[in-house]
Amino acid sequence: MPYVNIKITREGATAAQKAELIKGVTKLLSDVLDKNPAVTFVVIDEVEMEDWGVGGLPVAEYRKTLET
């Protein structure tokens, strides 16, 4: 029984966007792992941007480097 946990930042993802993420992951599990979609679990956690990072920087700081 596959379980996938998606983490997204709290930046206004709509319910429809989250539904599309769930559909996409479920299809991927079905296609790649040959799993029945009815037995897959997809959990979406919304996290604060400062709770994680890229390249050793908090996400907010990393994004500032991309703007310059």
mmCIF file of the N, C-alpha and C atoms, coordinates in Angstrom:
data_MODEL
# 
_entry.id   MODEL 
# 
loop_
_atom_site.group_PDB 
_atom_site.id 
_atom_site.type_symbol 
_atom_site.label_atom_id 
_atom_site.label_alt_id 
_atom_site.label_comp_id 
_atom_site.label_asym_id 
_atom_site.label_entity_id 
_atom_site.label_seq_id 
_atom_site.pdbx_PDB_ins_code 
_atom_site.Cartn_x 
_atom_site.Cartn_y 
_atom_site.Cartn_z 
_atom_site.occupancy 
_atom_site.B_iso_or_equiv 
_atom_site.pdbx_formal_charge 
_atom_site.auth_seq_id 
_atom_site.auth_comp_id 
_atom_site.auth_asym_id 
_atom_site.auth_atom_id 
_atom_site.pdbx_PDB_model_num 
ATOM 1   N N  . MET A 1 1  ? 0.844  -1.175 0.000   1.00 0.00 ? 1  MET A N  1 
ATOM 2   C CA . MET A 1 1  ? 0.000  0.000  0.000   1.00 0.00 ? 1  MET A CA 1 
ATOM 3   C C  . MET A 1 1  ? 0.892  1.241  0.000   1.00 0.00 ? 1  MET A C  1 
ATOM 4   N N  . PRO A 1 2  ? 1.064  1.889  -1.142  1.00 0.00 ? 2  PRO A N  1 
ATOM 5   C CA . PRO A 1 2  ? 1.939  3.057  -1.229  1.00 0.00 ? 2  PRO A CA 1 
ATOM 6   C C  . PRO A 1 2  ? 1.389  4.257  -0.451  1.00 0.00 ? 2  PRO A C  1 
ATOM 7   N N  . TYR A 1 3  ? 2.306  4.984  0.168   1.00 0.00 ? 3  TYR A N  1 
ATOM 8   C CA . TYR A 1 3  ? 1.986  6.198  0.906   1.00 0.00 ? 3  TYR A CA 1 
ATOM 9   C C  . TYR A 1 3  ? 2.962  7.267  0.435   1.00 0.00 ? 3  TYR A C  1 
ATOM 10  N N  . VAL A 1 4  ? 2.424  8.398  -0.021  1.00 0.00 ? 4  VAL A N  1 
ATOM 11  C CA . VAL A 1 4  ? 3.257  9.506  -0.487  1.00 0.00 ? 4  VAL A CA 1 
ATOM 12  C C  . VAL A 1 4  ? 2.893  10.745 0.317   1.00 0.00 ? 4  VAL A C  1 
ATOM 13  N N  . ASN A 1 5  ? 3.913  11.446 0.802   1.00 0.00 ? 5  ASN A N  1 
ATOM 14  C CA . ASN A 1 5  ? 3.686  12.679 1.550   1.00 0.00 ? 5  ASN A CA 1 
ATOM 15  C C  . ASN A 1 5  ? 4.295  13.815 0.745   1.00 0.00 ? 5  ASN A C  1 
ATOM 16  N N  . ILE A 1 6  ? 3.437  14.731 0.294   1.00 0.00 ? 6  ILE A N  1 
ATOM 17  C CA . ILE A 1 6  ? 3.873  15.901 -0.470  1.00 0.00 ? 6  ILE A CA 1 
ATOM 18  C C  . ILE A 1 6  ? 3.919  17.091 0.476   1.00 0.00 ? 6  ILE A C  1 
ATOM 19  N N  . LYS A 1 7  ? 5.004  17.819 0.441   1.00 0.00 ? 7  LYS A N  1 
ATOM 20  C CA . LYS A 1 7  ? 5.121  19.037 1.237   1.00 0.00 ? 7  LYS A CA 1 
ATOM 21  C C  . LYS A 1 7  ? 5.091  20.226 0.276   1.00 0.00 ? 7  LYS A C  1 
ATOM 22  N N  . ILE A 1 8  ? 4.179  21.150 0.525   1.00 0.00 ? 8  ILE A N  1 
ATOM 23  C CA . ILE A 1 8  ? 4.123  22.376 -0.265  1.00 0.00 ? 8  ILE A CA 1 
ATOM 24  C C  . ILE A 1 8  ? 4.154  23.560 0.689   1.00 0.00 ? 8  ILE A C  1 
ATOM 25  N N  . THR A 1 9  ? 4.662  24.680 0.210   1.00 0.00 ? 9  THR A N  1 
ATOM 26  C CA . THR A 1 9  ? 4.696  25.860 1.061   1.00 0.00 ? 9  THR A CA 1 
ATOM 27  C C  . THR A 1 9  ? 3.326  26.521 1.071   1.00 0.00 ? 9  THR A C  1 
ATOM 28  N N  . ARG A 1 10 ? 3.070  27.246 2.125   1.00 0.00 ? 10 ARG A N  1 
ATOM 29  C CA . ARG A 1 10 ? 1.796  27.952 2.262   1.00 0.00 ? 10 ARG A CA 1 
ATOM 30  C C  . ARG A 1 10 ? 1.828  29.209 1.412   1.00 0.00 ? 10 ARG A C  1 
ATOM 31  N N  . GLU A 1 11 ? 1.551  29.029 0.149   1.00 0.00 ? 11 GLU A N  1 
ATOM 32  C CA . GLU A 1 11 ? 1.564  30.158 -0.774  1.00 0.00 ? 11 GLU A CA 1 
ATOM 33  C C  . GLU A 1 11 ? 0.298  30.202 -1.604  1.00 0.00 ? 11 GLU A C  1 
ATOM 34  N N  . GLY A 1 12 ? -0.780 29.715 -1.037  1.00 0.00 ? 12 GLY A N  1 
ATOM 35  C CA . GLY A 1 12 ? -2.064 29.857 -1.700  1.00 0.00 ? 12 GLY A CA 1 
ATOM 36  C C  . GLY A 1 12 ? -2.420 28.770 -2.680  1.00 0.00 ? 12 GLY A C  1 
ATOM 37  N N  . ALA A 1 13 ? -1.956 27.547 -2.477  1.00 0.00 ? 13 ALA A N  1 
ATOM 38  C CA . ALA A 1 13 ? -2.379 26.452 -3.352  1.00 0.00 ? 13 ALA A CA 1 
ATOM 39  C C  . ALA A 1 13 ? -3.877 26.218 -3.136  1.00 0.00 ? 13 ALA A C  1 
ATOM 40  N N  . THR A 1 14 ? -4.606 26.180 -4.218  1.00 0.00 ? 14 THR A N  1 
ATOM 41  C CA . THR A 1 14 ? -6.054 26.002 -4.120  1.00 0.00 ? 14 THR A CA 1 
ATOM 42  C C  . THR A 1 14 ? -6.398 24.528 -3.924  1.00 0.00 ? 14 THR A C  1 
ATOM 43  N N  . ALA A 1 15 ? -7.624 24.284 -3.522  1.00 0.00 ? 15 ALA A N  1 
ATOM 44  C CA . ALA A 1 15 ? -8.096 22.903 -3.378  1.00 0.00 ? 15 ALA A CA 1 
ATOM 45  C C  . ALA A 1 15 ? -8.021 22.171 -4.717  1.00 0.00 ? 15 ALA A C  1 
ATOM 46  N N  . ALA A 1 16 ? -8.311 22.871 -5.802  1.00 0.00 ? 16 ALA A N  1 
ATOM 47  C CA . ALA A 1 16 ? -8.242 22.255 -7.131  1.00 0.00 ? 16 ALA A CA 1 
ATOM 48  C C  . ALA A 1 16 ? -6.803 21.873 -7.486  1.00 0.00 ? 16 ALA A C  1 
ATOM 49  N N  . GLN A 1 17 ? -5.845 22.722 -7.133  1.00 0.00 ? 17 GLN A N  1 
ATOM 50  C CA . GLN A 1 17 ? -4.434 22.407 -7.398  1.00 0.00 ? 17 GLN A CA 1 
ATOM 51  C C  . GLN A 1 17 ? -3.986 21.203 -6.575  1.00 0.00 ? 17 GLN A C  1 
ATOM 52  N N  . LYS A 1 18 ? -4.421 21.149 -5.334  1.00 0.00 ? 18 LYS A N  1 
ATOM 53  C CA . LYS A 1 18 ? -4.075 20.007 -4.487  1.00 0.00 ? 18 LYS A CA 1 
ATOM 54  C C  . LYS A 1 18 ? -4.694 18.728 -5.047  1.00 0.00 ? 18 LYS A C  1 
ATOM 55  N N  . ALA A 1 19 ? -5.909 18.817 -5.542  1.00 0.00 ? 19 ALA A N  1 
ATOM 56  C CA . ALA A 1 19 ? -6.564 17.649 -6.142  1.00 0.00 ? 19 ALA A CA 1 
ATOM 57  C C  . ALA A 1 19 ? -5.777 17.160 -7.351  1.00 0.00 ? 19 ALA A C  1 
ATOM 58  N N  . GLU A 1 20 ? -5.255 18.097 -8.153  1.00 0.00 ? 20 GLU A N  1 
ATOM 59  C CA . GLU A 1 20 ? -4.459 17.720 -9.317  1.00 0.00 ? 20 GLU A CA 1 
ATOM 60  C C  . GLU A 1 20 ? -3.153 17.046 -8.897  1.00 0.00 ? 20 GLU A C  1 
ATOM 61  N N  . LEU A 1 21 ? -2.535 17.523 -7.814  1.00 0.00 ? 21 LEU A N  1 
ATOM 62  C CA . LEU A 1 21 ? -1.338 16.866 -7.290  1.00 0.00 ? 21 LEU A CA 1 
ATOM 63  C C  . LEU A 1 21 ? -1.649 15.425 -6.890  1.00 0.00 ? 21 LEU A C  1 
ATOM 64  N N  . ILE A 1 22 ? -2.757 15.236 -6.209  1.00 0.00 ? 22 ILE A N  1 
ATOM 65  C CA . ILE A 1 22 ? -3.153 13.896 -5.774  1.00 0.00 ? 22 ILE A CA 1 
ATOM 66  C C  . ILE A 1 22 ? -3.404 12.999 -6.985  1.00 0.00 ? 22 ILE A C  1 
ATOM 67  N N  . LYS A 1 23 ? -4.111 13.523 -7.976  1.00 0.00 ? 23 LYS A N  1 
ATOM 68  C CA . LYS A 1 23 ? -4.373 12.739 -9.190  1.00 0.00 ? 23 LYS A CA 1 
ATOM 69  C C  . LYS A 1 23 ? -3.068 12.346 -9.884  1.00 0.00 ? 23 LYS A C  1 
ATOM 70  N N  . GLY A 1 24 ? -2.149 13.289 -9.992  1.00 0.00 ? 24 GLY A N  1 
ATOM 71  C CA . GLY A 1 24 ? -0.884 13.030 -10.661 1.00 0.00 ? 24 GLY A CA 1 
ATOM 72  C C  . GLY A 1 24 ? -0.051 11.978 -9.946  1.00 0.00 ? 24 GLY A C  1 
ATOM 73  N N  . VAL A 1 25 ? 0.044  12.092 -8.633  1.00 0.00 ? 25 VAL A N  1 
ATOM 74  C CA . VAL A 1 25 ? 0.823  11.122 -7.863  1.00 0.00 ? 25 VAL A CA 1 
ATOM 75  C C  . VAL A 1 25 ? 0.166  9.746  -7.927  1.00 0.00 ? 25 VAL A C  1 
ATOM 76  N N  . THR A 1 26 ? -1.149 9.705  -7.840  1.00 0.00 ? 26 THR A N  1 
ATOM 77  C CA . THR A 1 26 ? -1.859 8.427  -7.916  1.00 0.00 ? 26 THR A CA 1 
ATOM 78  C C  . THR A 1 26 ? -1.622 7.769  -9.269  1.00 0.00 ? 26 THR A C  1 
ATOM 79  N N  . LYS A 1 27 ? -1.666 8.549  -10.345 1.00 0.00 ? 27 LYS A N  1 
ATOM 80  C CA . LYS A 1 27 ? -1.412 8.004  -11.689 1.00 0.00 ? 27 LYS A CA 1 
ATOM 81  C C  . LYS A 1 27 ? 0.019  7.505  -11.802 1.00 0.00 ? 27 LYS A C  1 
ATOM 82  N N  . LEU A 1 28 ? 0.951  8.262  -11.246 1.00 0.00 ? 28 LEU A N  1 
ATOM 83  C CA . LEU A 1 28 ? 2.350  7.849  -11.275 1.00 0.00 ? 28 LEU A CA 1 
ATOM 84  C C  . LEU A 1 28 ? 2.538  6.513  -10.550 1.00 0.00 ? 28 LEU A C  1 
ATOM 85  N N  . LEU A 1 29 ? 1.942  6.378  -9.378  1.00 0.00 ? 29 LEU A N  1 
ATOM 86  C CA . LEU A 1 29 ? 2.052  5.123  -8.629  1.00 0.00 ? 29 LEU A CA 1 
ATOM 87  C C  . LEU A 1 29 ? 1.425  3.974  -9.405  1.00 0.00 ? 29 LEU A C  1 
ATOM 88  N N  . SER A 1 30 ? 0.326  4.252  -10.051 1.00 0.00 ? 30 SER A N  1 
ATOM 89  C CA . SER A 1 30 ? -0.347 3.228  -10.846 1.00 0.00 ? 30 SER A CA 1 
ATOM 90  C C  . SER A 1 30 ? 0.502  2.815  -12.043 1.00 0.00 ? 30 SER A C  1 
ATOM 91  N N  . ASP A 1 31 ? 1.041  3.793  -12.755 1.00 0.00 ? 31 ASP A N  1 
ATOM 92  C CA . ASP A 1 31 ? 1.814  3.513  -13.966 1.00 0.00 ? 31 ASP A CA 1 
ATOM 93  C C  . ASP A 1 31 ? 3.185  2.902  -13.673 1.00 0.00 ? 31 ASP A C  1 
ATOM 94  N N  . VAL A 1 32 ? 3.887  3.450  -12.684 1.00 0.00 ? 32 VAL A N  1 
ATOM 95  C CA . VAL A 1 32 ? 5.257  3.027  -12.425 1.00 0.00 ? 32 VAL A CA 1 
ATOM 96  C C  . VAL A 1 32 ? 5.318  1.792  -11.523 1.00 0.00 ? 32 VAL A C  1 
ATOM 97  N N  . LEU A 1 33 ? 4.521  1.795  -10.457 1.00 0.00 ? 33 LEU A N  1 
ATOM 98  C CA . LEU A 1 33 ? 4.572  0.681  -9.512  1.00 0.00 ? 33 LEU A CA 1 
ATOM 99  C C  . LEU A 1 33 ? 3.485  -0.357 -9.751  1.00 0.00 ? 33 LEU A C  1 
ATOM 100 N N  . ASP A 1 34 ? 2.633  -0.093 -10.743 1.00 0.00 ? 34 ASP A N  1 
ATOM 101 C CA . ASP A 1 34 ? 1.527  -1.003 -11.050 1.00 0.00 ? 34 ASP A CA 1 
ATOM 102 C C  . ASP A 1 34 ? 0.629  -1.235 -9.830  1.00 0.00 ? 34 ASP A C  1 
ATOM 103 N N  . LYS A 1 35 ? 0.350  -0.147 -9.106  1.00 0.00 ? 35 LYS A N  1 
ATOM 104 C CA . LYS A 1 35 ? -0.486 -0.225 -7.907  1.00 0.00 ? 35 LYS A CA 1 
ATOM 105 C C  . LYS A 1 35 ? -1.909 0.196  -8.227  1.00 0.00 ? 35 LYS A C  1 
ATOM 106 N N  . ASN A 1 36 ? -2.842 -0.451 -7.572  1.00 0.00 ? 36 ASN A N  1 
ATOM 107 C CA . ASN A 1 36 ? -4.253 -0.107 -7.695  1.00 0.00 ? 36 ASN A CA 1 
ATOM 108 C C  . ASN A 1 36 ? -4.458 1.274  -7.070  1.00 0.00 ? 36 ASN A C  1 
ATOM 109 N N  . PRO A 1 37 ? -5.005 2.234  -7.814  1.00 0.00 ? 37 PRO A N  1 
ATOM 110 C CA . PRO A 1 37 ? -5.211 3.578  -7.260  1.00 0.00 ? 37 PRO A CA 1 
ATOM 111 C C  . PRO A 1 37 ? -6.047 3.595  -5.982  1.00 0.00 ? 37 PRO A C  1 
ATOM 112 N N  . ALA A 1 38 ? -6.904 2.614  -5.820  1.00 0.00 ? 38 ALA A N  1 
ATOM 113 C CA . ALA A 1 38 ? -7.767 2.587  -4.636  1.00 0.00 ? 38 ALA A CA 1 
ATOM 114 C C  . ALA A 1 38 ? -6.993 2.303  -3.351  1.00 0.00 ? 38 ALA A C  1 
ATOM 115 N N  . VAL A 1 39 ? -5.768 1.799  -3.453  1.00 0.00 ? 39 VAL A N  1 
ATOM 116 C CA . VAL A 1 39 ? -5.014 1.476  -2.240  1.00 0.00 ? 39 VAL A CA 1 
ATOM 117 C C  . VAL A 1 39 ? -3.833 2.425  -2.021  1.00 0.00 ? 39 VAL A C  1 
ATOM 118 N N  . THR A 1 40 ? -3.788 3.546  -2.746  1.00 0.00 ? 40 THR A N  1 
ATOM 119 C CA . THR A 1 40 ? -2.706 4.505  -2.558  1.00 0.00 ? 40 THR A CA 1 
ATOM 120 C C  . THR A 1 40 ? -3.163 5.628  -1.632  1.00 0.00 ? 40 THR A C  1 
ATOM 121 N N  . PHE A 1 41 ? -2.223 6.117  -0.846  1.00 0.00 ? 41 PHE A N  1 
ATOM 122 C CA . PHE A 1 41 ? -2.485 7.227  0.067   1.00 0.00 ? 41 PHE A CA 1 
ATOM 123 C C  . PHE A 1 41 ? -1.575 8.385  -0.302  1.00 0.00 ? 41 PHE A C  1 
ATOM 124 N N  . VAL A 1 42 ? -2.161 9.551  -0.506  1.00 0.00 ? 42 VAL A N  1 
ATOM 125 C CA . VAL A 1 42 ? -1.398 10.752 -0.801  1.00 0.00 ? 42 VAL A CA 1 
ATOM 126 C C  . VAL A 1 42 ? -1.785 11.806 0.224   1.00 0.00 ? 42 VAL A C  1 
ATOM 127 N N  . VAL A 1 43 ? -0.794 12.300 0.955   1.00 0.00 ? 43 VAL A N  1 
ATOM 128 C CA . VAL A 1 43 ? -1.015 13.301 1.990   1.00 0.00 ? 43 VAL A CA 1 
ATOM 129 C C  . VAL A 1 43 ? -0.288 14.571 1.578   1.00 0.00 ? 43 VAL A C  1 
ATOM 130 N N  . ILE A 1 44 ? -0.966 15.696 1.670   1.00 0.00 ? 44 ILE A N  1 
ATOM 131 C CA . ILE A 1 44 ? -0.346 16.989 1.360   1.00 0.00 ? 44 ILE A CA 1 
ATOM 132 C C  . ILE A 1 44 ? -0.222 17.780 2.657   1.00 0.00 ? 44 ILE A C  1 
ATOM 133 N N  . ASP A 1 45 ? 0.999  18.122 2.998   1.00 0.00 ? 45 ASP A N  1 
ATOM 134 C CA . ASP A 1 45 ? 1.264  18.961 4.170   1.00 0.00 ? 45 ASP A CA 1 
ATOM 135 C C  . ASP A 1 45 ? 1.671  20.341 3.690   1.00 0.00 ? 45 ASP A C  1 
ATOM 136 N N  . GLU A 1 46 ? 1.024  21.349 4.237   1.00 0.00 ? 46 GLU A N  1 
ATOM 137 C CA . GLU A 1 46 ? 1.430  22.718 3.946   1.00 0.00 ? 46 GLU A CA 1 
ATOM 138 C C  . GLU A 1 46 ? 2.395  23.154 5.034   1.00 0.00 ? 46 GLU A C  1 
ATOM 139 N N  . VAL A 1 47 ? 3.563  23.634 4.629   1.00 0.00 ? 47 VAL A N  1 
ATOM 140 C CA . VAL A 1 47 ? 4.590  24.026 5.582   1.00 0.00 ? 47 VAL A CA 1 
ATOM 141 C C  . VAL A 1 47 ? 4.963  25.490 5.371   1.00 0.00 ? 47 VAL A C  1 
ATOM 142 N N  . GLU A 1 48 ? 5.483  26.088 6.410   1.00 0.00 ? 48 GLU A N  1 
ATOM 143 C CA . GLU A 1 48 ? 5.970  27.462 6.315   1.00 0.00 ? 48 GLU A CA 1 
ATOM 144 C C  . GLU A 1 48 ? 7.247  27.465 5.488   1.00 0.00 ? 48 GLU A C  1 
ATOM 145 N N  . MET A 1 49 ? 7.467  28.517 4.740   1.00 0.00 ? 49 MET A N  1 
ATOM 146 C CA . MET A 1 49 ? 8.656  28.604 3.887   1.00 0.00 ? 49 MET A CA 1 
ATOM 147 C C  . MET A 1 49 ? 9.937  28.499 4.687   1.00 0.00 ? 49 MET A C  1 
ATOM 148 N N  . GLU A 1 50 ? 9.951  29.018 5.881   1.00 0.00 ? 50 GLU A N  1 
ATOM 149 C CA . GLU A 1 50 ? 11.178 29.034 6.669   1.00 0.00 ? 50 GLU A CA 1 
ATOM 150 C C  . GLU A 1 50 ? 11.496 27.675 7.292   1.00 0.00 ? 50 GLU A C  1 
ATOM 151 N N  . ASP A 1 51 ? 10.605 26.700 7.131   1.00 0.00 ? 51 ASP A N  1 
ATOM 152 C CA . ASP A 1 51 ? 10.827 25.391 7.735   1.00 0.00 ? 51 ASP A CA 1 
ATOM 153 C C  . ASP A 1 51 ? 11.726 24.496 6.898   1.00 0.00 ? 51 ASP A C  1 
ATOM 154 N N  . TRP A 1 52 ? 12.118 24.942 5.745   1.00 0.00 ? 52 TRP A N  1 
ATOM 155 C CA . TRP A 1 52 ? 12.957 24.101 4.901   1.00 0.00 ? 52 TRP A CA 1 
ATOM 156 C C  . TRP A 1 52 ? 13.846 24.976 4.033   1.00 0.00 ? 52 TRP A C  1 
ATOM 157 N N  . GLY A 1 53 ? 14.807 24.367 3.365   1.00 0.00 ? 53 GLY A N  1 
ATOM 158 C CA . GLY A 1 53 ? 15.746 25.178 2.613   1.00 0.00 ? 53 GLY A CA 1 
ATOM 159 C C  . GLY A 1 53 ? 16.263 24.521 1.357   1.00 0.00 ? 53 GLY A C  1 
ATOM 160 N N  . VAL A 1 54 ? 17.013 25.301 0.602   1.00 0.00 ? 54 VAL A N  1 
ATOM 161 C CA . VAL A 1 54 ? 17.637 24.858 -0.643  1.00 0.00 ? 54 VAL A CA 1 
ATOM 162 C C  . VAL A 1 54 ? 19.081 25.347 -0.611  1.00 0.00 ? 54 VAL A C  1 
ATOM 163 N N  . GLY A 1 55 ? 20.001 24.472 -0.868  1.00 0.00 ? 55 GLY A N  1 
ATOM 164 C CA . GLY A 1 55 ? 21.404 24.876 -0.945  1.00 0.00 ? 55 GLY A CA 1 
ATOM 165 C C  . GLY A 1 55 ? 21.934 25.513 0.328   1.00 0.00 ? 55 GLY A C  1 
ATOM 166 N N  . GLY A 1 56 ? 21.440 25.089 1.473   1.00 0.00 ? 56 GLY A N  1 
ATOM 167 C CA . GLY A 1 56 ? 21.920 25.617 2.746   1.00 0.00 ? 56 GLY A CA 1 
ATOM 168 C C  . GLY A 1 56 ? 21.278 26.919 3.180   1.00 0.00 ? 56 GLY A C  1 
ATOM 169 N N  . LEU A 1 57 ? 20.321 27.418 2.408   1.00 0.00 ? 57 LEU A N  1 
ATOM 170 C CA . LEU A 1 57 ? 19.633 28.667 2.751   1.00 0.00 ? 57 LEU A CA 1 
ATOM 171 C C  . LEU A 1 57 ? 18.153 28.398 2.987   1.00 0.00 ? 57 LEU A C  1 
ATOM 172 N N  . PRO A 1 58 ? 17.528 29.139 3.912   1.00 0.00 ? 58 PRO A N  1 
ATOM 173 C CA . PRO A 1 58 ? 16.073 29.055 4.002   1.00 0.00 ? 58 PRO A CA 1 
ATOM 174 C C  . PRO A 1 58 ? 15.469 29.447 2.649   1.00 0.00 ? 58 PRO A C  1 
ATOM 175 N N  . VAL A 1 59 ? 14.328 28.907 2.306   1.00 0.00 ? 59 VAL A N  1 
ATOM 176 C CA . VAL A 1 59 ? 13.726 29.134 0.997   1.00 0.00 ? 59 VAL A CA 1 
ATOM 177 C C  . VAL A 1 59 ? 13.556 30.620 0.691   1.00 0.00 ? 59 VAL A C  1 
ATOM 178 N N  . ALA A 1 60 ? 13.096 31.391 1.660   1.00 0.00 ? 60 ALA A N  1 
ATOM 179 C CA . ALA A 1 60 ? 12.894 32.823 1.417   1.00 0.00 ? 60 ALA A CA 1 
ATOM 180 C C  . ALA A 1 60 ? 14.204 33.488 1.005   1.00 0.00 ? 60 ALA A C  1 
ATOM 181 N N  . GLU A 1 61 ? 15.304 33.127 1.649   1.00 0.00 ? 61 GLU A N  1 
ATOM 182 C CA . GLU A 1 61 ? 16.611 33.704 1.308   1.00 0.00 ? 61 GLU A CA 1 
ATOM 183 C C  . GLU A 1 61 ? 17.083 33.209 -0.046  1.00 0.00 ? 61 GLU A C  1 
ATOM 184 N N  . TYR A 1 62 ? 16.870 31.938 -0.337  1.00 0.00 ? 62 TYR A N  1 
ATOM 185 C CA . TYR A 1 62 ? 17.270 31.375 -1.625  1.00 0.00 ? 62 TYR A CA 1 
ATOM 186 C C  . TYR A 1 62 ? 16.538 32.091 -2.758  1.00 0.00 ? 62 TYR A C  1 
ATOM 187 N N  . ARG A 1 63 ? 15.246 32.332 -2.586  1.00 0.00 ? 63 ARG A N  1 
ATOM 188 C CA . ARG A 1 63 ? 14.474 33.016 -3.631  1.00 0.00 ? 63 ARG A CA 1 
ATOM 189 C C  . ARG A 1 63 ? 14.998 34.423 -3.876  1.00 0.00 ? 63 ARG A C  1 
ATOM 190 N N  . LYS A 1 64 ? 15.489 35.084 -2.839  1.00 0.00 ? 64 LYS A N  1 
ATOM 191 C CA . LYS A 1 64 ? 16.062 36.425 -3.022  1.00 0.00 ? 64 LYS A CA 1 
ATOM 192 C C  . LYS A 1 64 ? 17.281 36.373 -3.935  1.00 0.00 ? 64 LYS A C  1 
ATOM 193 N N  . THR A 1 65 ? 18.065 35.290 -3.845  1.00 0.00 ? 65 THR A N  1 
ATOM 194 C CA . THR A 1 65 ? 19.250 35.175 -4.712  1.00 0.00 ? 65 THR A CA 1 
ATOM 195 C C  . THR A 1 65 ? 18.832 34.972 -6.160  1.00 0.00 ? 65 THR A C  1 
ATOM 196 N N  . LEU A 1 66 ? 17.657 34.404 -6.399  1.00 0.00 ? 66 LEU A N  1 
ATOM 197 C CA . LEU A 1 66 ? 17.192 34.188 -7.761  1.00 0.00 ? 66 LEU A CA 1 
ATOM 198 C C  . LEU A 1 66 ? 16.685 35.468 -8.399  1.00 0.00 ? 66 LEU A C  1 
ATOM 199 N N  . GLU A 1 67 ? 16.256 36.419 -7.578  1.00 0.00 ? 67 GLU A N  1 
ATOM 200 C CA . GLU A 1 67 ? 15.694 37.671 -8.084  1.00 0.00 ? 67 GLU A CA 1 
ATOM 201 C C  . GLU A 1 67 ? 16.761 38.626 -8.584  1.00 0.00 ? 67 GLU A C  1 
ATOM 202 N N  . THR A 1 68 ? 17.996 38.419 -8.179  1.00 0.00 ? 68 THR A N  1 
ATOM 203 C CA . THR A 1 68 ? 19.061 39.362 -8.583  1.00 0.00 ? 68 THR A CA 1 
ATOM 204 C C  . THR A 1 68 ? 19.747 38.921 -9.838  1.00 0.00 ? 68 THR A C  1 
# 
